[in-house]
Amino acid sequence: QVQVVESGGGLVQPGGSLRLSCAASGLISNSVAMAWHRQAPGKQRELVAAITNGGATNYADSVKGRFTISRDNNKNTVSLQMNSLKPEDTAVYYCNAGPDSNYVTYWGQGTQVTVSS
């Protein structure tokens, strides 16, 4: 069984920073890609940032230069450092890991990020 657990969400003022963390545990290789997605009310879930086990990264245009994704392969964790936050960054942020060798992608339950004054 695989578990993906996020932490670090909360309420922050515009221009502030937050750091999200995610840990994948269980029968999952540390070679799978990991990523952060987000879903705002009334909108579709969208990719925020992704990282391969080799460290290659990909970002949504809306967060480039403000967000940084990183991972620790030994611990099977991924983090998302979010700076210069804007109200439009408000969403539930989801971490995922995969796909694995069975083409399965595992998702966490999500963590709420609210950017508001």
SERO-4910 file (N, C-alpha, C, O; in steps of 0.05 Angstrom, whole numbers):
BEGIN
 pado doro    nc1    nc2    nc3   cac1   cac2   cac3    cc1    cc2    cc3    oc1    oc2    oc3
  Gln    A     17    -24      0      0      0      0     18     25      0     39     26     13
  Val    A      9     45    -15     24     70    -17      8     92     -4    -16     95     -8
  Gln    A     22    109     11     10    133     23     25    157     13     49    158     12
  Val    A     10    178      7     21    204      0      8    224     18    -16    227     19
  Val    A     25    238     34     14    256     54     27    284     51     51    287     51
  Glu    A     10    304     48     19    332     46     17    346     73      2    338     90
  Ser    A     33    367     75     32    384     99     42    412     91     55    415     71
  Gly    A     35    431    108     46    458    104     28    479     94     36    502     91
  Gly    A      3    473     88    -15    493     78    -23    512    100    -16    509    123
  Gly    A    -38    533     92    -48    552    112    -56    578     99    -60    580     75
  Leu    A    -59    598    116    -68    625    107    -43    643    107    -28    644    127
  Val    A    -40    658     85    -17    676     83    -26    701     69    -44    700     52
  Gln    A    -14    723     75    -20    748     62     -8    749     34     13    736     29
  Pro    A    -19    765     16     -7    769    -10     22    778     -8     29    795      9
  Gly    A     40    766    -24     68    772    -22     83    755     -3    108    755     -2
  Gly    A     69    739     12     82    722     32     92    695     20     90    691     -4
  Ser    A    102    678     37    113    652     29    102    630     45     94    633     68
  Leu    A    101    606     33     94    581     46    111    559     35    120    561     12
  Arg    A    115    539     50    129    515     40    112    491     45    105    485     68
  Leu    A    106    477     24     90    452     25    110    428     24    130    428     10
  Ser    A    103    408     40    119    383     39    101    360     34     77    360     39
  Cys    A    113    339     23     98    315     16    116    291     19    139    291     11
  Ala    A    105    270     31    120    245     35    105    222     23     81    218     28
  Ala    A    119    206      7    107    182     -4    120    158     10    144    156     11
  Ser    A    103    140     20    113    117     35     99     91     25     78     92     12
  Gly    A    111     69     32    100     43     24    114     32      0    138     38     -5
  Leu    A    100     15    -15    112      1    -37    113     19    -62     99     14    -82
  Ile    A    131     39    -61    134     56    -84    164     63    -87    177     68    -68
  Ser    A    173     62   -112    201     67   -117    207     96   -114    190    113   -119
  Asn    A    232    103   -106    240    131   -105    249    141   -132    259    163   -134
  Ser    A    244    125   -153    251    134   -180    228    146   -195    231    156   -217
  Val    A    204    145   -183    181    157   -197    182    187   -196    193    199   -178
  Ala    A    169    199   -215    166    228   -215    147    236   -193    130    221   -184
  Met    A    150    261   -183    132    272   -163    123    299   -172    138    313   -186
  Ala    A    100    307   -164     89    333   -174     70    345   -154     59    331   -136
  Trp    A     65    370   -158     44    385   -144     24    395   -164     31    406   -185
  His    A     -1    391   -158    -23    402   -173    -40    419   -154    -36    418   -130
  Arg    A    -58    435   -165    -76    451   -148   -103    453   -161   -106    451   -186
  Gln    A   -123    457   -145   -150    460   -155   -164    482   -139   -168    480   -115
  Ala    A   -171    503   -153   -185    526   -141   -215    520   -144   -224    505   -162
  Pro    A   -232    533   -127   -261    529   -129   -271    535   -157   -266    556   -168
  Gly    A   -286    516   -168   -298    521   -194   -280    517   -218   -287    522   -240
  Lys    A   -255    509   -212   -236    505   -234   -225    477   -235   -228    462   -216
  Gln    A   -214    470   -258   -202    443   -260   -175    442   -246   -162    462   -242
  Arg    A   -168    418   -238   -142    414   -226   -121    419   -247   -123    410   -270
  Glu    A    -99    433   -239    -78    439   -258    -51    432   -246    -47    433   -221
  Leu    A    -32    426   -263     -5    421   -255      9    447   -246      7    467   -260
  Val    A     22    446   -223     37    469   -214     66    465   -220     79    482   -231
  Ala    A     77    442   -211    106    436   -215    110    407   -213     96    393   -199
  Ala    A    130    397   -228    136    368   -227    167    365   -227    181    383   -236
  Ile    A    176    342   -216    205    337   -215    210    308   -219    196    291   -207
  Thr    A    230    301   -235    237    273   -239    257    265   -217    266    282   -201
  Asn    A    263    239   -216    282    230   -196    310    241   -202    327    242   -184
  Gly    A    314    249   -227    340    260   -234    342    290   -229    363    302   -233
  Gly    A    319    302   -221    320    331   -214    310    349   -236    310    374   -232
  Ala    A    301    338   -259    290    356   -280    263    366   -271    247    351   -259
  Thr    A    259    392   -275    234    404   -265    218    416   -288    227    422   -310
  Asn    A    192    420   -282    174    433   -300    154    449   -284    144    440   -263
  Tyr    A    148    473   -293    131    491   -278    109    502   -296    112    506   -320
  Ala    A     86    508   -284     65    523   -297     75    551   -302     90    562   -285
  Asp    A     68    563   -324     77    590   -330     69    610   -307     84    628   -302
  Ser    A     46    605   -295     36    623   -275     53    624   -249     50    642   -233
  Val    A     70    604   -245     86    603   -220    116    604   -225    131    605   -206
  Lys    A    124    605   -250    152    607   -256    165    631   -243    154    654   -245
  Gly    A    188    627   -231    202    649   -218    192    654   -189    205    669   -175
  Arg    A    170    642   -181    160    646   -154    160    620   -138    165    621   -114
  Phe    A    155    598   -151    154    572   -137    179    555   -144    189    557   -167
  Thr    A    188    539   -125    210    521   -130    203    494   -119    196    491    -96
  Ile    A    206    473   -136    201    446   -128    228    432   -123    247    437   -138
  Ser    A    229    416   -103    253    401    -97    245    374    -85    223    370    -75
  Arg    A    264    355    -85    258    329    -74    283    317    -60    305    324    -66
  Asp    A    277    298    -43    298    282    -30    292    253    -37    273    241    -26
  Asn    A    307    242    -55    302    214    -64    306    194    -42    292    173    -41
  Asn    A    324    199    -23    329    180     -2    304    178     17    298    156     27
  Lys    A    290    200     20    267    200     38    241    198     23    220    196     35
  Asn    A    242    199     -3    218    199    -20    199    222    -13    175    218     -9
  Thr    A    211    245    -11    195    269     -4    199    290    -26    219    291    -40
  Val    A    179    307    -28    180    330    -47    170    354    -33    151    353    -17
  Ser    A    181    377    -39    173    402    -26    167    423    -48    176    421    -71
  Leu    A    151    442    -40    144    464    -58    147    490    -43    131    496    -25
  Gln    A    168    505    -49    172    531    -37    157    552    -53    162    555    -77
  Met    A    138    565    -41    121    585    -55    127    613    -44    122    618    -20
  Asn    A    137    630    -61    143    658    -53    126    677    -69    114    669    -90
  Ser    A    124    701    -60    109    722    -74     81    713    -80     71    716   -103
  Leu    A     68    701    -61     42    689    -65     21    711    -72     21    733    -62
  Lys    A      2    702    -89    -19    720    -99    -46    708    -91    -48    683    -87
  Pro    A    -67    724    -90    -93    713    -84   -102    691   -103   -116    672    -96
  Glu    A    -93    693   -128   -100    672   -148    -86    646   -143    -91    626   -157
  Asp    A    -67    645   -125    -54    620   -117    -71    604    -97    -65    581    -91
  Thr    A    -92    616    -88   -110    602    -69   -122    578    -82   -134    579   -103
  Ala    A   -119    555    -68   -128    529    -79   -122    507    -59   -108    511    -40
  Val    A   -133    484    -65   -124    460    -51   -100    449    -68   -103    444    -92
  Tyr    A    -78    444    -54    -54    434    -68    -51    404    -62    -52    395    -39
  Tyr    A    -47    389    -84    -45    361    -82    -18    352    -91     -7    362   -111
  Cys    A     -7    333    -77     18    320    -85     12    293    -98     -6    280    -90
  Asn    A     28    286   -118     26    259   -128     53    247   -134     73    261   -137
  Ala    A     53    221   -135     77    205   -141     70    184   -161     52    169   -158
  Gly    A     86    184   -183     81    164   -203     82    176   -231     88    199   -234
  Pro    A     75    160   -251     65    133   -249     87    113   -242    110    117   -249
  Asp    A     79     91   -228     99     70   -222    100     49   -244     89     54   -266
  Ser    A    113     27   -239    116      7   -261     89     -5   -269     88    -18   -290
  Asn    A     69     -2   -253     42    -11   -260     25     12   -271      0      9   -274
  Tyr    A     37     34   -277     24     57   -289      4     70   -270    -16     82   -278
  Val    A      9     66   -244     -9     78   -224      3    103   -212     27    104   -206
  Thr    A    -13    124   -210     -4    149   -197    -19    151   -171    -44    148   -170
  Tyr    A     -5    158   -150    -16    159   -123    -19    189   -115     -1    205   -120
  Trp    A    -42    195   -103    -48    223    -96    -52    226    -66    -62    207    -52
  Gly    A    -44    249    -56    -50    255    -29    -78    267    -26    -92    270    -46
  Gln    A    -85    274     -1   -112    284      4   -114    314     -1   -136    325     -3
  Gly    A    -92    327     -3    -92    356     -9    -88    373     16    -95    364     38
  Thr    A    -78    397     12    -74    416     34    -83    443     23    -76    451      1
  Gln    A    -98    457     40   -110    483     32    -89    505     34    -76    508     55
  Val    A    -87    521     13    -70    545     14    -89    569      7   -102    569    -13
  Thr    A    -90    588     26   -106    612     22    -89    636     24    -75    641     43
  Val    A    -90    652      3    -75    677      1    -95    700      3   -110    705    -16
  Ser    A    -94    714     25   -114    735     29   -104    755     50    -90    747     69
  Ser    A   -112    779     47   -106    799     67   -128    802     88   -126    818    107
***
